[in-house]
Amino acid sequence: MESVGLELHPQKTKIVYCRDYKRKEKYETVKFDFLGNSFQQRTAYSKKKGSLFLGYDCAISIGSRKRIADKLEEFNVNKASFKSVVGVAQYLNPKIRGLVRYYGKFKMYELTKVFRLLSKRLVWWARKRYKRYKTCIRKAYKWQATVRKKYSTFFYHWNFPQINVIA
């Protein structure tokens, strides 16, 4: 590395054992995070055999999910003064699109937890915006399901069946 002018950071550099169904030895470090994704042992589906197996794969890291949850809190969706759900969708769609395109490359369903939180915030918004949903949370969730069924393209993440966000 020194020959090309690069230096390894001693605390950030480590050797990781990629444990999967073939490599079963026990090592201290078996996962690592890189650019918001966590590389670790996960179940995967074999197209050849049609069954599950243990592989080494990447998906959104827990730290990234927490940062996204904090960002959603900063957006104050539930306190937004939009007149309709269309305004909320127009405000959030660029952000959602960026999340899905970056973190959704691998294991799209791992984003479900993130978008379930967004779904709750949308229900809170509906409860503040419409009086008929203020006292009954079930009605608000039914409203959201109806909106999602009728207008499935309002929110970018509703276009992906692998992200099941109805809580």
Residue pairs with C-beta under 8 A, 6 or more apart in sequence:
1 7
1 8
14 29
14 32
15 29
16 29
16 30
16 31
16 32
16 39
17 23
17 25
17 27
17 29
17 30
18 30
18 39
18 56
19 25
19 27
19 30
19 41
19 56
20 41
20 54
20 55
20 56
21 53
21 54
21 55
30 40
30 41
31 38
31 39
31 40
31 41
32 38
32 39
32 40
33 39
33 61
33 63
36 60
36 61
36 63
36 64
36 102
36 103
37 58
37 59
37 60
37 61
37 64
37 103
37 106
38 58
38 59
38 60
38 61
38 62
39 56
39 57
39 58
40 56
40 57
40 58
41 54
41 55
41 56
42 54
42 55
42 56
42 57
42 59
42 107
43 52
43 53
43 54
43 55
44 52
44 53
44 54
44 55
44 57
45 51
45 52
45 53
46 52
46 53
57 106
57 107
58 106
58 107
59 103
59 106
59 107
59 110
60 103
60 107
60 110
60 111
60 114
64 103
65 113
65 114
68 99
68 114
69 114
69 117
71 95
72 114
72 117
72 118
72 121
75 91
75 92
75 95
77 88
77 92
77 118
77 121
77 122
77 124
77 125
78 121
78 124
78 125
78 128
79 125
79 128
80 87
80 88
80 91
80 125
82 88
82 91
82 125
82 129
85 122
85 126
85 147
85 154
86 154
88 122
88 125
89 154
89 155
92 118
92 155
93 155
93 156
96 115
96 118
96 155
96 156
96 157
97 156
99 111
99 114
99 157
100 108
100 111
100 156
100 157
100 160
100 163
103 110
103 111
104 111
104 160
108 160
108 162
108 163
109 162
109 163
109 164
111 157
111 163
112 163
112 164
112 165
115 157
115 163
115 165
116 165
116 167
118 157
118 165
119 144
119 165
119 166
119 167
120 167
122 144
123 133
123 137
123 140
123 141
123 143
123 144
126 133
126 140
126 143
126 144
127 133
127 134
127 137
127 140
128 134
130 143
132 139
133 139
133 140
133 143
141 166
141 167
144 166
145 166
147 154
148 154
148 155
148 158
148 166
152 158
152 159
153 159
157 163
157 165
158 165
